[in-house]
Amino acid sequence: MTAASTDAVAGLTAAATETDADEPPVVWDTTGMAPGRLESELLAKREAGRKLLLPYITAGYPAGDWARLVEGVAAAGADAIEIGVPFSDPVMDGATIQESSTRALADGIDPGLALDTVADLDVGIPLIVMTYYNICFRMGHRRFANALAEAGISAAILPDLPLEEAGPWTRAADHAGIETVLLAAPTAPDERLPRIAARSRGFVYGVGLIGITGERDALATSSLEMARRLKDVTDKPVLIGVGVSNPEQAAAVCEVADGVVVGSAVIRRVLDEGVDAAVDFVAALRAGLDGGG
């Protein structure tokens, strides 16, 4: 881990030895669990005929203005927002999101500051934290889950935590009321997808292509195939992300999927043009999904 990564977790990684003694068993199928806020709201909007839009925002970028960005994106028509807590050694993020994360870390963002800022937001839609498992592990599963809940976060995405190793985290998250969104990769065999869908809460995140995040000139055919495969095995909301880059691509994906996650295309506009341009882009995505773009 780099020094920046160590600094980012230092404030929230007090030694915490967790034990499984007297804890409930790990839940591997959430079918019998009541949906949390995120899943309930997405299901209700889907039932009303709405296609779901989930933009990604990097916590701490731009410095001093990212809370306004979250608020603007919410007002522009997002159904939930994915807030990425920067980590300097990501495995899923492409160059655009890496750049915003590097700048945020240089400006002093850390998990504690990010959650403190989120706690002061009142945007009226669910917020989701996306970060890497090292932060959760160093802080401790229960402490991390409780910190998210105290900040008003509805769900978490830990893209480098595989299903088979997710038990300790999901147990803590379930107890704290945090919905764990799991990712399904295009390379996943058919028999694996029902297990991912059964454990995922909030929605099932279908990865649209093999590779890291980033804009693409054309929509990968694997995006539609991933949506079809997931829709065949679950009634939970299915959202497709990675490689969805403009309103036309978002609308095309949503001919099959329930919604889209759009990250790099939003962040690039923040990097190149500023907050207002990113908010306008999210409004254009919303119009495209609603048939007005």
C-alpha positions, 0 to 999 in steps of 0.5 A: 500500500502507498503512503497515501492509502495508509494515510487515508485509512489511518484515522479509522483503523484503530485496532479492532479484533472481531470475533464471530462468537455469539453472532448470527450465522452468515446469510447467503440467500436474502430472499426472506429478508425485507428489502432495505431502503435502496432496494425498496425504492428501486423496486418501486420506481421500476414498478412505476415504469422508470428506468434507474439511473445511478451516477458515480461521484468521487468523494473529496473531488472537487475539493470543497465542492463535491457535496454540491456535486452530489446535491446537483446530481440528485436534483438532475434525476439520479435514483441513487448515487454511488460515492467512491471513497478514494483508494490509491491502489484500485483494481476496478477503476480506470484512468479517469476515476483514478485521477479524481481519486488521486486529486482527492487524496492529495487534498486530504480526503479520508474515509472519516471526512468523506462520511462526515460530509455525507452525513450532512447531505439531505438529497432525498435518495439513497447513497451508496459507498463504493470502496475497496475491501482493505479499508473495510478490513483495516477498520473492522467489519462491524465498525465500518458497517456502523460508520456507514449507517451512522452517516446515512448510507444505505448500501456498500459496494466492495468490488474486490471482495468475492462472494465466497469470502464475503460472509463476515462482511455481509453479516456485519452489514446486514446487522447494521442495515447496510445493503451489500451490492454484489457484482457479476462479471461477464466471465461468471458461469451461468451456475454462479449468477443465481448465487450472486443474485441471491446474496446481493441486496439493493440491486445486482450490479452487472459488469458490462464488459471485461476490463476497468472503468472508462468511457467507450465509443460503442456499447459492448454487446456483452452489456446486453448479454449480461443484463439478459443473463441476470434478468433470467435469474433474479427479480431484484433490480439489475443495473449495468455499469462499466462502459456506459458512456452517454445517453444513447448507450444508457437507453440501449442498455435499459432496453433489457436492464432495469438501469445503469451505473455511469461513472467515468463519463460523469467524472470526466466532465468534472475534471474537464469542465466542472461541477455544472457540466457534470450535473447537466450531463446527468440531466441528459442521461435522465432525459435519454432514459425517459425517452426525451433525449 
